[in-house]
Amino acid sequence: ALPILHFARKRQIQLPADSLDGLLQHVCCKEPCSLTEFLSKFAHFMPAVAGDQEAVRRIAYEFVETKAKEGVVYVEVRYSPHLLANCKVQPISWGQKEEIGR
């Protein structure tokens, strides 16, 4: 979540909280929930990273780094390039502006 806070500040995007603990309150599910409720959490942080290759790269790197520190030797990660892109994708997801040449 720290990279999300960093890139939100860098891109001047308002998040529901400005601290790690505060953000986690908005993006974590504390008990089982519906798929709709789970997916709604993405709206809190996707605008901060969608369309920013540096942000996506850093988050991916830090995820793998964390798993290695935890002793995990195999992990599968799923992501949606469509939702992380913001160029020539219709509709542009999460309300971010289209940035050509990134």
C-alpha positions in Angstrom: 0.0 0.0 0.0 2.9 2.4 0.5 3.6 2.6 -3.3 0.0 3.4 -3.8 0.2 6.3 -1.3 3.4 7.5 -3.0 1.9 7.4 -6.6 -1.3 9.0 -5.4 0.7 12.0 -4.0 2.9 12.1 -7.0 -0.1 12.2 -9.4 -2.1 14.4 -7.1 -4.9 11.9 -6.7 -7.1 12.0 -3.6 -7.3 8.6 -1.7 -9.8 7.9 1.1 -6.9 8.0 3.6 -3.3 9.4 3.6 -1.7 6.8 5.8 -1.0 3.1 5.4 -3.3 2.1 8.3 -6.1 4.4 7.0 -5.9 3.1 3.4 -5.9 -0.5 4.6 -9.2 0.2 6.4 -10.7 1.0 3.0 -9.2 -1.7 0.9 -9.1 -4.8 3.1 -12.0 -7.2 3.7 -12.2 -8.1 7.3 -14.7 -10.9 6.8 -16.1 -12.8 3.8 -17.9 -10.6 1.3 -19.5 -10.7 -2.1 -17.5 -10.4 -5.3 -19.1 -7.0 -5.9 -18.0 -5.8 -2.5 -14.5 -7.2 -3.0 -14.1 -5.5 -6.4 -15.4 -2.2 -5.1 -12.2 -1.9 -3.0 -10.3 -1.5 -6.3 -12.0 1.9 -6.9 -10.1 3.3 -3.9 -6.6 2.8 -5.2 -6.7 2.0 -9.0 -6.8 5.7 -10.0 -3.4 6.2 -8.3 -1.7 3.5 -10.3 -3.6 2.9 -13.5 -1.8 4.2 -16.6 1.5 4.6 -14.8 4.0 2.1 -15.9 6.4 3.0 -13.1 3.7 2.5 -10.5 2.7 -0.9 -11.9 6.4 -2.0 -12.1 7.1 -0.9 -8.6 4.1 -2.6 -7.1 4.9 -5.9 -9.0 8.5 -5.7 -7.9 7.7 -5.0 -4.2 5.1 -7.8 -4.2 7.6 -10.4 -5.4 10.2 -9.0 -3.0 7.8 -9.3 -0.1 6.9 -12.9 -1.0 10.6 -13.8 -1.3 11.2 -12.4 2.2 8.3 -14.5 3.5 10.0 -17.6 2.1 7.5 -18.1 -0.7 9.1 -19.9 -3.6 6.1 -19.9 -6.0 3.3 -17.5 -6.3 0.8 -16.7 -9.1 -0.3 -13.1 -9.6 -3.2 -12.1 -11.7 -3.8 -8.6 -13.1 -5.7 -7.0 -15.9 -3.7 -5.1 -18.5 -6.9 -3.5 -19.7 -7.6 -2.0 -16.3 -4.0 -0.8 -15.8 -3.7 0.7 -19.3 -4.9 4.1 -20.1 -4.0 4.6 -23.7 -6.2 3.4 -26.6 -8.4 1.5 -24.3 -12.2 2.1 -24.4 -13.7 2.9 -22.1 -10.8 4.4 -20.1 -11.1 2.7 -16.7 -11.2 4.3 -13.3 -11.7 7.8 -14.6 -7.9 8.4 -15.2 -6.9 10.8 -18.0 -5.4 9.3 -21.2 -1.7 9.9 -21.3 -0.1 9.3 -24.7 3.5 8.3 -24.9 3.9 6.7 -21.5 
